[in-house]
Amino acid sequence: MGLTRDLGRRIELKSMDPHCHDISLGLYRQQTVEGSSYLVHTYSAHEDAPSRVSEIVRGLVEVAGMVSLAEQPGLVAFPCGGRHEKALRRSFLEVCKLPGSEIGGVLPLVRPDKKAECELTIESLGAGSYRVTAPAAAELGPRRCQAVSRGFAKLCEMDSDESQPCVVRFGCGMEHDALMGALFFRAQNVRSAMQEDELAASRGTLAAPGSQDGNP
């Protein structure tokens, strides 16, 4: 992934946004003494492009639990100052899938699970640790809790411990409830999520045109 002007290092690209005239949207990492921040940017000259960037930023703030920084429009960061880039890249692409009217709102930490035939719950243990739980009466609950925990470990690059197979932890040691809720569905379906990653990788990374009207 290349460097583009002074925007920082691009870590993700939505090559064609169907909700805004097929413009492309990039996510760029910027590093400061305070930690990592991320810029949502488009080179598009379309009149609707700035509002679409604002929608994506709002989604990352409301859905993924990031904070908007005053230094530059479109700049966001995690409260902990950490990267959490694998989880962020996926959250960015998930937000880009939605029209502006459907973006926003923290997703719940309780979800139905078809395979377990019950609801699964994400319980915060503090210090960035989370446990996936199921009702005691659910026969398949323990197995699914372990599977979903492994899903979070893969998707969010979280730490896990074989002695506590249903517990995962963010290395920064801080809580990220919104991010856990945002990726709960993906952790339940980690195989399909990984297949999407493999398909995207096989297609290669599209370079932003940069100089064409209507495109970044």
C-alpha positions in Angstrom: 0.0 0.0 0.0 1.5 3.3 -1.1 1.9 6.7 0.5 -0.4 9.4 -0.9 0.7 13.0 -0.5 0.8 13.8 3.2 -2.4 11.9 4.1 -0.5 9.0 5.7 -0.3 5.4 4.8 -3.4 4.0 3.2 -4.6 0.9 5.0 -7.9 0.3 3.3 -9.8 1.3 0.1 -13.4 1.2 -0.9 -12.9 1.4 -4.6 -16.5 2.2 -5.7 -19.1 3.5 -3.3 -22.6 2.6 -4.7 -24.2 5.0 -2.3 -22.3 8.0 -3.6 -21.8 8.0 -7.4 -19.2 5.2 -7.3 -16.5 7.4 -5.7 -13.7 5.7 -3.9 -13.0 6.2 -0.2 -9.6 5.6 1.4 -8.6 5.1 5.1 -5.2 6.4 6.0 -3.1 6.0 9.1 -1.3 9.0 10.6 1.1 8.6 13.5 1.7 11.2 16.2 3.3 11.2 19.6 -0.2 10.7 21.0 -0.8 7.5 19.0 -2.4 6.4 15.8 -5.2 8.4 14.0 -7.0 7.6 10.8 -8.2 9.8 8.0 -11.2 9.1 5.8 -10.5 10.8 2.5 -11.7 10.9 -1.1 -10.1 12.7 -4.0 -13.4 13.0 -5.7 -14.5 16.4 -6.8 -18.2 15.4 -6.8 -20.4 17.8 -4.8 -21.8 15.0 -2.6 -18.3 13.6 -1.7 -17.8 15.7 1.5 -21.1 14.7 3.0 -20.4 11.0 2.2 -17.0 11.3 4.0 -18.9 12.8 7.0 -21.3 9.9 7.0 -18.5 7.4 7.1 -16.7 9.3 9.9 -20.0 9.4 11.8 -20.3 5.6 11.3 -16.8 4.9 12.7 -17.6 7.1 15.7 -21.0 5.8 16.5 -20.6 2.2 15.4 -16.9 1.4 16.1 -16.5 3.6 19.2 -13.9 6.0 17.7 -13.6 9.7 18.5 -13.5 12.5 16.0 -10.4 14.7 16.2 -10.5 18.5 15.7 -7.1 18.7 13.9 -8.5 17.8 10.5 -12.0 17.0 9.0 -12.4 13.3 8.6 -9.8 12.4 11.2 -10.7 9.8 13.9 -8.9 7.7 16.5 -9.6 5.1 19.1 -9.8 6.5 22.6 -6.9 4.3 23.6 -4.6 5.7 20.9 -4.0 2.2 19.6 -4.3 0.9 16.1 -6.6 -2.2 16.2 -6.2 -2.0 12.4 -7.7 -5.3 11.4 -10.9 -4.6 13.3 -10.9 -1.0 12.0 -10.5 -2.0 8.3 -13.4 -4.4 8.6 -15.5 -1.8 10.4 -14.7 0.8 7.7 -15.8 -1.5 4.9 -19.0 -2.5 6.8 -19.9 1.1 7.3 -19.2 1.8 3.6 -21.8 -0.8 2.6 -24.6 1.3 4.1 -26.4 4.3 2.9 -26.2 7.3 5.1 -29.8 6.8 6.5 -28.8 3.4 7.9 -25.4 4.4 9.4 -25.2 4.9 13.1 -26.0 3.5 16.5 -24.1 1.2 18.8 -24.9 -2.5 18.1 -26.0 -4.7 21.0 -23.7 -7.1 22.8 -26.4 -9.8 22.7 -27.2 -11.6 19.5 -29.2 -14.7 18.5 -27.1 -17.6 17.4 -28.7 -20.2 15.0 -26.1 -22.8 15.6 -26.3 -22.6 19.4 -30.1 -22.2 19.2 -29.9 -19.5 21.9 -28.7 -16.0 22.4 -25.0 -15.3 23.0 -23.8 -12.4 25.2 -20.6 -10.5 25.3 -19.7 -9.7 28.9 -17.0 -7.0 29.6 -14.6 -8.2 32.3 -12.7 -4.9 32.4 -9.2 -4.0 31.3 -10.1 -4.8 27.7 -11.2 -8.4 28.3 -14.5 -9.9 27.2 -16.2 -13.2 27.7 -18.7 -14.8 25.3 -21.5 -16.5 27.3 -24.6 -18.5 26.6 -27.5 -19.7 28.8 -26.7 -22.7 31.0 -29.5 -24.6 29.5 -28.2 -24.3 25.9 -26.5 -27.6 25.1 -24.5 -26.2 22.2 -23.8 -22.9 23.9 -20.3 -23.6 25.3 -19.0 -24.9 21.9 -20.4 -21.8 20.1 -19.0 -19.4 22.7 -15.5 -20.8 22.1 -16.0 -20.6 18.3 -17.1 -17.0 18.5 -14.3 -16.1 20.8 -11.8 -17.6 18.3 -13.6 -15.5 15.7 -13.0 -12.3 17.6 -9.4 -13.3 18.1 -8.9 -13.6 14.3 -11.0 -10.7 13.2 -9.8 -8.2 15.9 -6.3 -9.6 16.5 -7.2 -10.0 20.2 -5.3 -12.0 22.7 -6.7 -15.4 23.8 -5.8 -17.9 26.5 -6.3 -21.7 26.2 -7.2 -21.8 29.9 -10.1 -19.5 29.2 -11.4 -20.4 25.7 -14.3 -18.1 25.9 -12.3 -15.0 26.8 -10.5 -12.6 24.5 -8.6 -9.4 25.3 -7.5 -6.2 23.5 -3.8 -5.7 23.9 -4.3 -2.0 24.8 -6.0 -3.0 28.0 -9.0 -0.7 27.4 -12.6 -1.4 26.7 -14.0 -1.3 23.2 -17.7 -2.3 23.7 -18.9 -0.6 20.5 -16.3 -2.3 18.4 -17.2 -5.7 19.9 -20.8 -5.1 19.0 -20.0 -3.9 15.5 -18.1 -7.1 14.7 -20.3 -9.6 16.7 -22.1 -10.8 13.6 -18.8 -11.3 11.8 -17.3 -13.2 14.7 -20.3 -15.6 14.5 -19.6 -16.1 10.8 -15.8 -15.9 10.8 -15.4 -18.5 8.0 -17.4 -16.3 5.5 -15.5 -13.2 6.7 -12.2 -14.9 6.0 -13.4 -16.1 2.6 -14.3 -12.5 1.8 -10.8 -11.4 2.8 -9.3 -14.1 0.5 -11.5 -13.1 -2.4 -10.5 -9.4 -2.0 -6.8 -10.4 -1.8 -7.1 -12.5 -5.0 -8.5 -9.5 -6.8 -5.5 -7.3 -5.8 -5.6 -3.8 -4.4 -6.9 -1.1 -6.6 -4.9 2.1 -6.8 -6.8 5.3 -6.3 -6.7 7.3 -9.6 -6.1 10.6 -7.8 -6.4 12.9 -10.6 -9.7 12.1 -12.2 -12.9 14.0 -11.5 -15.4 11.9 -9.5 -12.8 9.5 -8.1 -10.3 9.6 -5.3 
